[in-house]
């Protein structure tokens, strides 16, 4: 089991060296390819590359339940709190969140160990991306023991970068106010 400190260490030491040119599609699923590079701690100049796919499901619009909002209790608040409660109830139809779902295709994942310095491997992978021009590929530099946390950090960053685009698309189609 990972401690809070292990999680923080993995998250702080994860960097996306090359991010996909595309973002999460608003109206369909998106398939990202990743290469997660990490250094083995117990061996000098030994690098592990994990290769796989992440599927981001199309974002879903989630709205609050009107019955729950109707039951909001503003006890102890003055007139401003009550006024805000009324405002919230009246504008409930405008409140929405986007929910993102990811599927990790572990059966497609492959691992390889190379006996070269991690900097050399990262340089070769970045050069390979420039030649292949694959818009859906990411290179992630992560921590070997916490590689799943490194991959999850990448997915969170993709959500952050896609969110405004997805909101704009939903609004443009009249699905959000």
C-alpha positions in Angstrom: 0.0 0.0 0.0 1.3 3.5 -0.9 1.5 6.1 1.8 0.5 9.7 1.3 4.2 10.5 1.1 4.8 7.9 -1.6 1.8 9.3 -3.6 3.1 12.9 -3.3 6.6 11.8 -4.3 5.4 10.1 -7.4 3.1 13.0 -8.4 5.8 15.6 -7.8 8.4 13.6 -9.8 6.2 13.0 -12.8 6.6 15.1 -15.9 4.9 14.9 -19.3 7.8 15.2 -21.8 5.4 15.1 -24.8 1.7 15.6 -24.6 -0.8 14.5 -27.2 -1.7 17.2 -29.8 -5.3 16.3 -29.3 -7.5 16.8 -26.3 -10.4 14.7 -24.9 -13.2 14.6 -27.5 -16.4 16.2 -26.3 -18.8 13.8 -28.1 -16.9 10.6 -28.4 -14.2 8.5 -26.7 -10.6 9.3 -27.2 -7.7 6.8 -27.3 -4.3 8.1 -26.1 -1.1 6.1 -26.4 1.5 6.4 -23.7 5.0 5.6 -23.1 5.9 5.9 -19.4 9.6 6.0 -18.8 11.1 5.3 -15.4 14.5 4.6 -13.9 15.0 1.4 -11.9 16.4 2.5 -8.5 18.4 -0.6 -7.8 20.3 -0.7 -11.1 22.6 2.0 -12.7 21.6 3.1 -16.2 18.6 0.8 -16.4 15.4 2.3 -17.7 11.9 0.7 -17.9 9.4 1.8 -20.6 5.7 0.9 -20.2 3.7 1.3 -23.3 -0.1 1.1 -23.4 -3.3 2.9 -24.2 -5.8 5.0 -22.2 -9.3 5.5 -23.4 -11.0 8.6 -22.2 -14.8 8.2 -22.4 -16.8 11.2 -23.7 -17.5 13.7 -20.9 -21.0 13.5 -19.4 -23.0 16.4 -18.2 -24.0 15.9 -14.5 -26.6 18.2 -13.0 -27.6 18.4 -9.3 -30.7 16.7 -8.1 -33.5 19.3 -7.7 -34.9 17.6 -4.7 -31.5 17.8 -2.9 -31.1 21.5 -3.6 -34.7 22.1 -2.5 -33.7 20.6 0.9 -30.6 22.9 1.3 -30.8 24.3 4.8 -29.4 27.8 5.4 -30.0 27.8 9.1 -28.0 30.4 11.0 -27.5 32.5 7.9 -29.1 35.9 7.7 -31.0 37.4 4.8 -28.1 37.1 2.4 -27.8 33.4 3.0 -31.5 32.9 2.4 -31.3 35.0 -0.7 -28.4 32.9 -2.0 -30.5 29.8 -1.4 -33.3 31.2 -3.4 -30.9 32.2 -6.2 -29.5 28.6 -6.2 -32.9 27.0 -6.4 -33.9 29.4 -9.2 -30.8 28.8 -11.2 -30.3 25.1 -10.7 -30.9 24.4 -14.4 -27.7 26.4 -15.1 -25.5 24.3 -12.7 -23.6 21.5 -14.3 -20.4 19.6 -14.0 -18.6 17.4 -16.5 -17.7 13.9 -15.5 -14.8 12.2 -17.2 -14.2 8.5 -17.3 -11.0 6.7 -18.2 -10.4 3.1 -19.1 -6.8 1.7 -18.9 -6.2 -1.0 -21.4 -3.8 -3.0 -19.3 -4.0 -6.0 -21.6 -2.4 -3.9 -24.3 0.4 -2.7 -22.0 3.9 -3.8 -22.7 7.1 -3.4 -20.7 10.7 -3.3 -21.8 13.9 -2.7 -19.9 16.8 -1.0 -21.6 20.3 -0.7 -20.3 20.8 2.9 -21.1 20.6 6.2 -19.2 17.1 7.5 -18.9 18.0 10.8 -20.5 19.2 9.0 -23.7 16.0 6.9 -23.8 13.8 10.0 -23.4 15.7 11.8 -26.2 15.2 8.8 -28.5 11.5 8.5 -27.8 11.0 12.3 -28.4 12.8 12.0 -31.7 10.7 9.0 -32.6 7.5 11.0 -32.0 8.8 13.9 -34.2 9.3 11.4 -37.0 6.0 9.5 -36.6 3.9 12.6 -36.0 1.4 10.6 -33.9 -1.0 13.2 -32.4 -2.3 10.8 -29.8 0.9 9.8 -28.1 2.4 10.9 -24.8 5.7 10.4 -23.2 5.6 10.5 -19.4 8.6 10.5 -17.2 7.6 8.9 -13.9 8.6 7.0 -10.9 9.1 3.2 -11.3 7.4 2.1 -8.1 4.6 4.7 -8.4 4.1 4.4 -12.2 0.4 4.1 -11.9 0.3 7.4 -10.0 2.4 9.0 -12.8 -0.2 7.7 -15.3 -3.1 9.1 -13.3 -1.4 12.5 -13.0 -1.2 12.5 -16.8 -5.0 11.8 -17.1 -5.8 14.6 -14.6 -3.7 17.0 -16.7 -5.5 15.9 -19.8 -8.9 16.6 -18.1 -7.7 20.1 -17.0 -6.6 20.9 -20.6 -9.7 19.5 -22.2 -12.3 20.9 -19.8 -12.7 24.4 -21.3 -12.9 23.1 -24.8 -15.5 20.5 -23.8 -17.6 23.2 -22.0 -17.4 25.4 -25.1 -18.6 22.5 -27.3 -21.5 21.7 -25.1 -22.6 25.4 -24.9 -22.2 25.8 -28.7 -24.6 22.8 -29.2 -27.1 24.3 -26.7 -26.6 21.5 -24.1 -25.4 24.0 -21.4 -26.3 27.6 -20.6 
